Amino acid sequence: MSRVDPSELARAHFEEQLKRLDLGKDDIAKQSLDELARSLRDINNLIGNPISLGIFRIGGGSDQSLLVTKTEVTAEIGPLPLLLERRKEIEGRIQQLDAESRVAAIQEEIGEVEDTRKKEELEEDLRAAKAERDRLHAQISDAEQRREEEEAVTRREQSRMEVQARRAEIYQSWLARESMASLIGGILLLAFGVALIVAMFTGTAVANILGNAFLLVLGYFFGQSTT
């Protein structure tokens, strides 16, 4: 069974708690400036007291996906990393809405101004405000893309480690079935067999002890098979 990364389990666990407080990722994306200001205050309070959301504990059994309260614990993960990330998202969203509000306000003011010089100044301000708004949009988008790429790298690394772990388990199970004597005997049998074949084709005289050793090891394997 594939093991799930404990940090991902912890993140999902604490994300559910934040959703109940209207501090979920989707909630932040829909909130107004006033609601974001309240969310920023709430998230700062949680950062000051992260234990209020509890601790995510991972048990020490073979299934690492279980949240446990037993004494046997292999990992304890708190909500602080997610809280700090969520505060950064809220602050970025506030800056983004501020920039959009400024663009809308300047556009409205341009429609009410008749003085040509003043209108040109406002249009220059509008271009600067739009550039700042677009910069914030790109910054948030880049941050989200980097986070997704980091998560993808983490998943690939975890998958690679799981494959290696499965291979190690296969090797260990095979070694557990085969005795050390069988392994050594197999290596000796192969070495003696190669030596005898080479001696036969090259016309080299073979010492009796080598031939006897080959027959002895071969007899051992026949005995093992019979047993």
Long-range contacts (C-beta under 8 A, 24 or more apart in sequence): 1-63, 2-162, 3-63, 3-64, 3-65, 3-162, 4-64, 4-65, 5-154, 5-155, 5-158, 6-56, 6-58, 6-64, 6-75, 6-77, 7-77, 9-56, 9-58, 9-65, 9-67, 10-56, 10-77, 10-79, 11-82, 13-56, 13-67, 14-53, 14-56, 14-79, 14-82, 15-82, 17-53, 17-54, 17-79, 18-82, 18-86, 23-86, 25-86, 25-89, 28-86, 28-89, 28-90, 28-93, 29-93, 31-93, 32-97, 33-94, 33-97, 33-98, 33-101, 36-90, 36-93, 36-94, 36-97, 37-94, 39-90, 40-87, 40-90, 40-91, 40-94, 43-83, 43-86, 43-87, 43-90, 44-87, 46-79, 46-83, 47-80, 47-83, 47-84, 47-87, 50-78, 50-79, 50-80, 50-83, 51-78, 53-78, 53-79, 53-83, 54-79, 92-136, 92-139, 92-140, 92-143, 93-140, 95-136, 96-133, 96-136, 96-137, 96-140, 99-129, 99-132, 99-133, 99-136, 100-133, 102-129, 102-132, 102-133, 103-129, 103-130, 103-133, 182-221, 182-224, 185-217, 185-220, 185-221, 186-221, 188-213, 188-217, 189-214, 189-217, 189-218, 189-221, 192-217
